């Protein structure tokens, strides 16, 4: 099981110099920490973001590995999106890159 630091580093590599999201994004891992993405910056800060995705770290890992479909996770209530949903829709290529 990946640590918050492992996930943060994977996302930093996937995001590179610019996330291409055009807005800020935060993952809230329900008590297991945060990942904040702003342009090319990926940190563990808990700051206000245009879009916040609330998901357990385990479910995020399954989604990043391609084992959990983001749409199904959303429909099953495993993933909640607060704010600008269009930002979340642009995540797929970043998650695919994070998979490697």
N, C-alpha and C positions, 0 to 999 in steps of 0.2 A: 504494500500500500504506500502510495506516494505521500510525502509530507507537504505541508503548505509551501515550504521553500522549493521542493522539487517542482511542484505545479507552477509556481511563480517563475522559476528559471525556464521551464518549457515554454510558457507563454511569452517570456521576454524574447526567446529565440524566434518564436513564430511571428511575433509582432514586428521585430526588427526596428528599423528607423521610424516607421510610421504604421500604425494599426490600419489606416485607411477607413476607420469608422467615422471620422469627422466630428465625433462627440465623445464625451467621457463615458466609461462603462465600469461598473463595479460588480464583482462577484461577492456575495455574502454567503459564506459557508456555514451558516447557522451555528455560530459559536466556535467554529474551527478556524476563524480568521477571515480576512478579506484580501481580494486582489483588485487593485484600482488601475485601469488602463486609460491613459491620456496621451494620444498621439503615439510617440515611440517610448513613452515612459510606462513601466509596469512596476508598481510598488504594492506594499501590503497596508497602505493607508486606508482608513475608514473615512472617506471624504464624500460629500454629496456628489452624485453623478447624474448625467442625463438619463441613464438607464441602469437599473440595479437588477441583477439576476440572483434570486435567492434559491439555493440548491445545496444539498448536502455534499460534502467533499467526495463521498463514495459515489454518489450519482453523477457528479461532475466527471470523475475519473472514467466511469462507464461510458458517459457521453463522449468524452474526448477520445476514448479508445474505439468508438464506433459501435459499442455494444448496446447503447441506449439511444434511441432516436429522440432528438430534441422535441419534436412535435408530440410524441407519445408521452415523454416526461412531463410536458406542459399539461396535456390532457389528463394525466394521472395525478396531477397536483404535486409532482416531485420537483417541478421547476416553476417558480413564480417570477413574473417580469413586472417591475415597477418603473414607470416612466416611459420613455420613448422606445416603443417596441421595434421601430425600424432599425435601431442600433443592434438589437439582438439578432435581427434577421441577417445582418452582415457578418455574423460571427463564424459561420460555417467554414469559410476558407482558412480562418485563423486556427480553428480547432483541427482542421485537416493537416495544416502545417505542423501543429504541435504534436500530432501523431507521428510525424516523420516519414 
